[in-house]
Every structure is written in C-alpha cells, then in structure tokens.
Amino acid sequence: MATKISVREAISSKMSEVGSAIHRTKRLRQSTLMDTELKRCLKTWGLIVFGLGSMIGSGVYVLTGEIVVDTAGPSAIISYFISGVISMLIAFCYAELGSLIPKAGSSYVYTYVAAGEFWGFICGWSMLAEHVIGCASIARGWSNYFDSFFDDAIKNWTVQYVGTIGSGTDDYPDLVAFALVLIITVLVCSGISISLNVTTIFLVVNIGILAFTSMFGFIWGDLSNWGGGVDAFFPYGAGGVLSASALLFYSYTGFDFISMCGEETKDPHKSIPIATISVMVICYFLYSTVTAALLTLCPYELLNADYAFTSAFTYVGRYGAATMVTSGILVAMFTTALVTLMGCPRLAYSMASDGMLPSCFASVNTWSQVPVVSTVTMGFAAGISCLLVSYSELVKLLSVGTLVSYFLVAMSLLLMRYTHKSETMFTNGVTLTPAAPDDAVAYGTFGVDEGSGDGADPNAKQKDSWCNGAMRSFMRKRSAAQYNTAVQFMTYILGISLVLFSLVLTLAITALGDGDVWAWFLFIVLLCGVLISSTFFAMLEETPYSTKPGFLVPFVPYTTILAMFSCIFLSFQLSGTSWIRFIIVLIIGLFVFFGYSIWHSKERESNTEPKPDKTNSQEMLITGDE
C-alpha cells in the first residue's frame, strides 16, 4: 500500500509541475537585459539591410509566379495589398516588443514573457521550422532559376539518372539546392560582420534588378495583357485572392529577423522599430510595382511559374534582359537564403539558453561569436529539406507556421499591455514602484506612485464613460493575481473565439449563404464571444511598462485583435494538407517540450532558489505575470 501511495504522490507531483510549467513566464532583469555573448555591432542601417535582404528574395521572384499562374491571376496585386496590411499590423507588434525586449529569441521570448513557457515554446518551435523551411524553399527556388540557364538540363538529368521522390517531376532530389545551403552555412559560421558585408553588396544588386524590371516592364509591356473585365482580373474568384494572400505572407516574412538581432544591435530601443517599419514600407512598394510590371510584360497564363520574370522578358523577345534579370535574381535569392539561415541559430541559441533545447545549441564560438553548433545543425536540416521536398510544398508548410507564430505574437502584445508588470522605471512621466505581495495589494494601489505630481492625472476619471469607469473601478479592486488571471482568461476566450469564428467562416460559408440554422447559430455564438472579449479589453485600462518602448502600437486593443483574426483566418485558407504537415511538426515539438524542455527550463531552476527580499531590492523585472 505504501508503494502505491508513493507512486501516486510522485505522479501527482510530476503532473503538478507540468501544469505549473505551462503557465510560468520568463523573467528578464532590467539590469542584465543588454548582456549577451553575441557581438553588438549593428546600427539601424545594418538592420534595414538584413531586413530587406531577408524579405526580398524567393517570395517575390518565385512565389509571385506561382501565385499569378495558379492561384490569383492579375488579382495577385490585391492579395499583396491584403497580406501587406496584415503583415504591417504584425510588424507593429514586433517593433514594440523588439524595442522593449531586445533578445535574440524574438517572438519566442515575447510569447514566453507574456503568455508562458508552453506558448513560448510553441511559438519558438514554429519559428525554427519557419526559418529552416524558409531557407530550404529559397534554395530550391534558386536552383530552379539557375537551371533555367540550361533549359532545365540539371532537373532532367536528375530525374533520369537519380529518379524522383514523389509522383510528380518536381519531386526530385535537388542536389544544387543542397550544395547551396552547405555553402551558406559555412558563410554564416564566419560571423555576422562578414555576413553583413556580403548582404549589403548583394542587396544593391537585388534592388537594382527590381528597379530594372519595374521600369522596363512598363516600357516593353502592354496593358492589354491584363485582360478585360472583372472575370479576367479575378480568374480564380475571391477565394483565390484570399488563398494567395495567405501564401504571400511568405513574401513579407523576414522583418522578424530584425528583432532576432536585438542582442547584436547597439541601440535596439531605437533601431529595431525604425528598421522594422522601414523595411515593410519599402517591400510593399517594391512588391506591388514589380508584380504590376510582370503582368504588363506577359499575360499571366503564359508565364512559367518556376521562373516567371525570366519567361516574361523572353515573351517580349528581350533575351539579354532575361539573362541579366535571372543573374540578378540568383544573387538576390542567395542573400535571402543567407539572412534566413542566420535567424535559425539565433533563435535556437535563445531557446537553449533558457533550457528549452540542449545546452550545446547555446555554445558560442569565441572567434566568430556565432552559435556554430546551432548554425551547422539548422543548416543541415534546411539542406535535407530542400533536397527531398518540392518548392510548392515547402512554401505551403511555411505559411501555416508563420501565421500561427504571428497570431501568438499579437496575443502576447495584448497580454503585455494589460497584465501587471512588477518593474521599476519611468513611463510617460508616471513613477512605477515595486509591487507589493499579490494577495495584499489591490490593483489600484500597486505599480503607480499616486503621490507623484507629474504622474497623477486628476482628470483621469472624468475622461472615462460611466461603463468604462464601472469596469475599471471593479478591476482596480482586484488583487494583482486576480487581475492578471482575469486578463489571461479573457485573452484565451478571445483567442479561442477568433479561431472557431474563423473556422466557421471558412468551412461553413456555403451553409451560411444557404441560411442553415446550425451555421448561423454557431456564427452568432462565436461572434458574441469575440465581441464580449474585445469589449472587455476596450474598456480596460492599460498597465504601464517599466521602460517606455521605442515604439507603441496605435489603437490597442483593436490593432492586435484585428491582427490575430487576420492571421488565423488566412491560415485556414491554406490547404488541409498544409495543416496536417504543420501539426506533425508541432507534435514532434510537443514531444521535445514535455520530454526535455520543462525539466531543464532555467525558470524551473530559478523557482527552486530562494527569492530575493523585495522590500530592499530595487532590481527590475520584466514579466507578463507575477
């Protein structure tokens, strides 16, 4: 009997620890926030170079052709606009959180701090998969363009003498792409300064090719190639526009790499927001212009989806221009693959530093100041992926992981804005003081020195409507723990409602149009859940940061809620096969989390140590939950 009790107690203890691990958040000390083993050498211009180098590549040069030919036709212009607007909302979130928490983990760290260890790991694992698959897809696209010089001779030789992996001729082992990834891996291991110099040189060539394509595309092209009428502009209907918007998110991925360089930036508080917003504006202008030029050069149905820009110039008889553009595209895509792979080891380094991955991934080479083990491992994974998986399948898997990660980042910003942070700094003239124990202090008294003449606002209550005032008065009477629990609960309600609401809109749109009662019942119930939880945040007052970020997202919570809805809705526009493959990757990650991460977490170790005396300590902590 004693043995049974001890086993039961052991199981109960482990289950309790697993439960606490899911919710525990990462704590960052303000005094050590800028400490890093990496080399701080990047300024704003360097971040912009890396951001543009990461974004302008396979997405615009390869994916544009596939989208125009197979998914949206000329309406791809609208798809770029939709995905660009939504990406800008997410970029706002990255700009604020990146300037507040300048750590190499980027979205992984933001989610860990705000939402907890489980969601942080899910976000980090998804981002690792995104960057590995992103590098692989770019290498595969590079190989397609390189092979166009030889009229697909390399592809045909491989299919004939090596064979195919799947049923289609595109499912062949791409040895050229594999070799390219190995070369890039060696270059990344050499250090960030060398990578920056290479990226800067190649980026000049990249933008020059886009400018040349845009200018001469309109000069040599014919507007009649766009076709006439609505049907010609929307050959695949509204569904094609939405599906293309989801896939084109891939073209805008890369701005998150800017925040990944937080530990290598001299002034991340200022540089990260400026660089993030700048690259988004520049890329949208370039993408929309070059796509319009492409459609002016050649009717979309005559384009070659694998190398659309080359085939467009060939169509108008400009063979020299086609060769020059293809050469420039190879340079541009090499740069993008380089910067994309650079993001993998930095994220793995951050996760390993927290105990989420084995400690070997956190080791930094003393000469190059680069996490070499992480770089080699991620480079090998990307090489195997591009060797065995076709470009189109890689992109579909990538888009799901990207959208899920962006959803979690927007949710994290919502939590950071509205949960209590026990910190000590100055924010907008309001003096923050250390929080008293959660069970003894009401929210109205912790965090703000009400005796501060500069921080107090005597007219604050007059600015609230009676409804907002009642909600805020009620919440101020809650303890810190109760307040945070309420905010977290409503965040989960909001997130679940948005997911299910988007799912109903996607799967039951026909039933809604037919007036089916069950579909409308679900629609109304889930819409009420979204509206109630959204209203809760709209009526709630934000809790101030301890240190003012270099950028604040405007119109919160509306901006973040719209970003969350847009990301999850577009993710459901992707194929079921894409989701199944993403779930498989996620299941592998869950085995890693429950089998390794929660037992080696640095936060688990710190929770077993004696806590410092808060009454005498002025140490500042950044945490989304106390």
Long-range contacts (C-beta under 8 A, 24 or more apart in sequence): 17-598, 17-604, 18-594, 18-598, 21-117, 21-118, 21-598, 21-601, 21-604, 22-116, 22-117, 22-118, 23-116, 23-117, 23-118, 23-625, 24-116, 24-117, 24-601, 24-603, 24-604, 24-607, 25-112, 25-113, 25-114, 25-115, 25-116, 25-117, 25-603, 25-623, 25-624, 25-625, 26-109, 26-112, 26-113, 26-117, 26-120, 26-354, 26-603, 26-623, 27-113, 27-603, 27-606, 27-621, 27-622, 27-623, 28-101, 28-103, 28-113, 28-621, 28-622, 28-623, 29-619, 29-620, 29-621, 29-622, 30-423, 30-424, 30-425, 30-546, 30-547, 30-619, 30-620, 30-621, 30-622, 31-619, 31-620, 33-101, 33-102, 33-103, 33-622, 34-102, 36-104, 36-263, 36-264, 37-364, 37-369, 38-104, 38-192, 38-263, 38-264, 38-346, 38-349, 38-364, 38-369, 38-370, 39-191, 39-192, 39-193, 39-264, 39-369, 40-263, 40-264, 40-265, 40-266, 41-192, 41-193, 41-196, 41-264, 41-266, 42-192, 42-196, 42-261, 42-264, 42-265, 42-266, 42-271, 43-265, 43-266, 43-267, 43-271, 44-267, 44-270, 44-271, 44-274, 44-275, 46-196, 46-265, 47-258, 47-261, 47-265, 47-271, 47-272, 47-275, 48-275, 48-278, 48-279, 49-196, 49-199, 49-200, 49-203, 50-196, 50-199, 50-257, 50-258, 50-261, 50-339, 50-342, 51-254, 51-255, 51-257, 51-258, 51-275, 51-276, 51-278, 51-279, 52-203, 52-206, 52-207, 52-279, 52-282, 52-283, 53-199, 53-202, 53-203, 53-206, 53-254, 53-335, 53-336, 53-338, 53-339, 54-253, 54-254, 54-255, 54-257, 54-336, 54-339, 54-340, 54-343, 55-251, 55-252, 55-253, 55-254, 55-255, 55-279, 55-283, 55-336, 56-203, 56-206, 56-207, 56-210, 56-283, 56-286, 56-332, 56-336, 57-138, 57-206, 57-332, 57-333, 57-335, 57-336, 57-337, 57-340, 58-137, 58-138, 58-141, 58-142, 58-250, 58-333, 58-336, 58-337, 59-248, 59-250, 59-251, 59-252, 59-253, 59-336, 60-210, 60-251, 60-286, 60-287, 60-290, 60-291, 61-141, 61-145, 61-308, 61-309, 61-329, 61-332, 61-333, 62-141, 62-144, 62-145, 62-306, 62-307, 62-308, 62-333, 62-391, 63-141, 63-247, 63-248, 63-250, 63-251, 63-395, 64-251, 64-287, 64-290, 64-291, 64-294, 64-308, 65-294, 65-303, 65-304, 65-305, 65-306, 65-307, 65-308, 65-309, 65-311, 66-247, 66-305, 66-308, 66-392, 66-395, 67-244, 67-247, 67-248, 68-291, 68-294, 68-295, 68-300, 68-303, 68-305, 68-308, 69-300, 69-301, 69-303, 69-304, 69-305, 69-308, 70-305, 71-236, 71-240, 71-243, 71-244, 71-247, 72-235, 72-236, 72-240, 72-241, 72-243, 72-244, 73-232, 73-233, 73-234, 73-235, 73-236, 73-240, 73-300, 74-226, 74-227, 74-232, 74-233, 74-235, 74-295, 74-300, 75-233, 75-234, 75-235, 75-236, 75-240, 75-241, 75-244, 76-244, 76-248, 76-291, 76-295, 77-288, 77-291, 77-292, 77-295, 78-241, 79-241, 79-242, 79-244, 79-245, 79-248, 80-248, 80-251, 80-284, 80-287, 80-288, 80-291, 81-284, 81-288, 82-241, 82-242, 82-245, 83-245, 83-246, 83-248, 83-249, 83-251, 83-252, 83-570, 84-252, 84-280, 84-283, 84-284, 84-287, 84-288, 86-245, 86-249, 86-563, 86-566, 86-567, 86-570, 87-249, 87-252, 87-255, 87-280, 88-280, 88-284, 89-410, 89-559, 89-560, 89-562, 89-563, 89-566, 90-406, 90-409, 90-410, 90-563, 90-567, 91-255, 91-276, 91-277, 91-280, 92-277, 92-551, 92-553, 92-554, 92-559, 92-563, 93-409, 93-410, 93-412, 93-413, 93-553, 93-560, 93-563, 94-255, 94-256, 94-258, 94-259, 94-272, 94-276, 94-409, 95-272, 95-273, 95-276, 95-277, 95-550, 95-551, 95-553, 96-273, 96-413, 96-549, 96-551, 96-552, 96-553, 97-259, 97-409, 97-412, 97-413, 97-416, 97-549, 98-258, 98-259, 98-262, 98-268, 98-272, 98-273, 98-276, 99-268, 99-269, 99-270, 99-272, 99-273, 99-549, 99-550, 99-551, 100-416, 100-545, 100-547, 100-549, 100-622, 101-262, 101-622, 102-259, 102-262, 102-263, 102-265, 102-268, 102-269, 102-272, 103-262, 103-263, 103-350, 104-260, 104-261, 104-262, 104-263, 104-264, 104-346, 104-347, 104-349, 104-350, 105-260, 105-346, 105-347, 105-350, 105-351, 105-354, 106-256, 106-257, 106-259, 106-260, 106-262, 106-343, 106-347, 106-350, 107-256, 107-259, 107-405, 107-406, 107-408, 107-409, 107-412, 108-347, 108-350, 108-351, 109-350, 110-409, 110-412, 110-413, 110-416, 111-408, 111-409, 111-411, 111-412, 112-354, 113-412, 113-416, 113-622, 113-623, 113-624, 114-411, 114-412, 114-413, 114-415, 114-416, 114-419, 114-624, 114-625, 115-408, 115-411, 115-412, 115-415, 115-491, 115-624, 116-625, 117-597, 117-598, 117-601, 117-603, 118-593, 119-408, 119-411, 119-412, 120-356, 121-351, 121-356, 121-589, 121-593, 121-597, 122-404, 122-408, 122-586, 122-589, 122-593, 123-404, 123-405, 123-408, 123-409, 124-347, 124-350, 124-351, 124-356, 125-585, 125-586, 125-589, 125-592, 125-593, 126-401, 126-402, 126-404, 126-405, 126-408, 126-585, 126-586, 126-589, 127-256, 127-343, 127-347, 127-401, 127-405, 128-344, 128-347, 128-348, 128-351, 128-378, 129-397, 129-401, 129-582, 129-585, 130-253, 130-398, 130-401, 130-402, 130-405, 131-340, 131-341, 131-343, 131-344, 131-347, 131-378, 132-344, 132-378, 132-381, 132-382, 132-385, 133-382, 133-385, 133-394, 133-397, 133-398, 133-401, 134-250, 134-253, 134-340, 134-398, 135-181, 135-184, 135-337, 135-340, 135-341, 135-344, 135-378, 135-379, 135-382, 135-386, 136-177, 136-181, 136-382, 136-383, 136-385, 136-386, 136-389, 136-394, 137-250, 137-386, 137-391, 137-394, 137-395, 137-398, 138-333, 138-336, 138-337, 138-340, 139-174, 139-177, 139-178, 139-180, 139-181, 139-184, 139-337, 139-382, 139-383, 139-386, 140-174, 140-177, 140-386, 140-389, 140-390, 140-391, 140-394, 141-333, 141-391, 142-176, 142-177, 142-180, 142-330, 142-333, 142-334, 142-337, 143-174, 143-176, 143-177, 143-180, 143-386, 144-306, 144-307, 144-391, 145-306, 145-307, 145-310, 145-326, 145-329, 145-330, 145-333, 146-176, 146-330, 147-176, 148-306, 148-307, 148-310, 148-326, 149-323, 149-326, 165-388, 166-390, 168-390, 170-390, 170-391, 170-392, 171-390, 173-387, 173-388, 174-386, 174-387, 175-387, 177-383, 177-386, 177-387, 178-383, 178-384, 178-386, 178-387, 180-334, 180-337, 181-337, 181-341, 181-379, 181-382, 181-383, 181-386, 182-379, 182-383, 184-334, 184-337, 184-338, 184-341, 184-379, 185-341, 185-375, 185-376, 185-379, 185-380, 185-383, 187-338, 188-338, 188-341, 188-342, 188-345, 188-370, 188-375, 188-379, 189-365, 189-368, 189-370, 189-372, 189-375, 189-376, 190-368, 190-370, 191-367, 191-368, 191-369, 191-370, 192-264, 192-342, 192-369, 192-370, 195-338, 195-339, 195-342, 198-335, 198-338, 199-335, 199-338, 199-339, 202-331, 202-332, 202-334, 202-335, 203-335, 205-328, 205-331, 205-332, 206-328, 206-331, 206-332, 206-335, 207-286, 208-328, 209-324, 209-325, 209-328, 209-329, 209-331, 209-332, 210-286, 210-289, 210-290, 212-321, 212-324, 212-325, 212-328, 213-290, 213-293, 213-294, 213-309, 213-325, 214-286, 214-289, 214-290, 214-292, 214-293, 215-293, 216-293, 216-318, 216-321, 217-290, 217-292, 217-293, 217-294, 217-296, 217-297, 217-312, 218-292, 218-293, 218-296, 220-297, 220-313, 220-316, 220-318, 221-293, 221-296, 221-297, 221-298, 221-316, 222-296, 223-296, 225-295, 225-296, 225-297, 225-298, 225-299, 226-295, 226-296, 227-299, 235-300, 239-573, 242-570, 242-573, 243-573, 243-574, 245-570, 245-573, 246-399, 246-403, 246-570, 246-571, 246-573, 246-574, 247-395, 247-396, 247-399, 247-574, 249-399, 249-402, 249-403, 249-406, 249-570, 250-395, 250-398, 250-399, 250-402, 251-283, 251-287, 252-280, 252-283, 253-398, 253-402, 254-279, 254-336, 254-339, 254-340, 255-279, 255-280, 256-343, 256-405, 257-339, 257-340, 257-342, 257-343, 260-343, 260-346, 260-347, 261-346, 263-346, 268-550, 269-549, 269-550, 270-550, 272-550, 273-549, 273-550, 273-551, 274-550, 277-551, 306-391, 341-375, 341-378, 341-379, 341-382, 344-374, 344-375, 344-378, 344-379, 344-382, 345-370, 345-371, 345-372, 345-374, 345-375, 345-378, 346-371, 346-374, 348-374, 348-377, 348-378, 349-374, 353-602, 354-601, 354-602, 354-603, 355-597, 355-600, 355-601, 355-602, 355-603, 355-604, 355-605, 356-593, 356-597, 356-600, 356-601, 357-592, 357-596, 357-597, 358-596, 393-581, 396-574, 396-575, 396-577, 396-578, 396-581, 397-578, 397-581, 397-582, 397-585, 399-571, 399-574, 399-578, 400-571, 400-574, 400-578, 400-579, 400-581, 400-582, 401-582, 401-585, 403-567, 403-568, 403-570, 403-571, 404-567, 404-571, 404-582, 406-563, 406-567, 407-495, 407-563, 407-564, 407-567, 407-568, 407-571, 410-560, 410-561, 410-563, 410-564, 410-567, 411-491, 411-495, 411-560, 411-564, 412-624, 413-553, 413-556, 413-560, 414-491, 414-494, 414-537, 414-556, 414-557, 414-560, 414-561, 414-564, 415-487, 415-488, 415-491, 415-624, 416-545, 416-624, 417-542, 417-543, 417-556, 417-557, 417-560, 418-487, 418-537, 418-540, 418-542, 418-543, 418-557, 419-483, 419-484, 419-487, 419-488, 419-543, 419-624, 419-625, 420-446, 420-447, 420-480, 420-483, 420-484, 420-543, 420-626, 421-447, 421-543, 421-544, 421-545, 421-546, 421-621, 421-622, 421-623, 421-624, 421-626, 422-447, 422-480, 422-621, 422-623, 422-626, 423-545, 423-546, 423-547, 423-620, 423-621, 423-622, 424-546, 424-618, 424-620, 425-545, 425-546, 425-547, 425-548, 425-620, 426-547, 426-548, 427-544, 427-545, 427-546, 427-547, 427-548, 428-455, 428-544, 428-548, 429-454, 429-455, 430-454, 430-455, 430-544, 431-455, 432-544, 432-546, 434-614, 434-617, 434-618, 435-480, 435-614, 435-626, 438-479, 438-480, 438-481, 438-626, 439-479, 439-481, 440-479, 441-479, 441-480, 442-476, 442-477, 442-478, 442-479, 443-475, 443-476, 443-477, 443-478, 443-479, 443-480, 443-483, 444-476, 444-477, 446-480, 447-543, 447-544, 448-544, 467-539, 468-539, 471-536, 471-539, 471-540, 472-539, 472-540, 472-541, 475-540, 475-541, 480-626, 481-626, 484-625, 484-626, 487-540, 488-625, 490-533, 490-536, 490-537, 491-533, 493-529, 493-532, 493-533, 494-529, 494-530, 494-533, 494-534, 494-537, 494-561, 494-564, 495-564, 496-529, 497-526, 497-529, 497-530, 497-533, 498-530, 498-561, 498-564, 498-565, 498-568, 499-568, 500-526, 500-529, 501-526, 501-527, 501-529, 501-530, 501-565, 502-565, 502-568, 502-569, 502-571, 502-572, 503-572, 505-569, 505-572, 506-569, 506-572, 506-573, 507-572, 530-565, 534-558, 534-561, 537-561, 546-620, 546-622
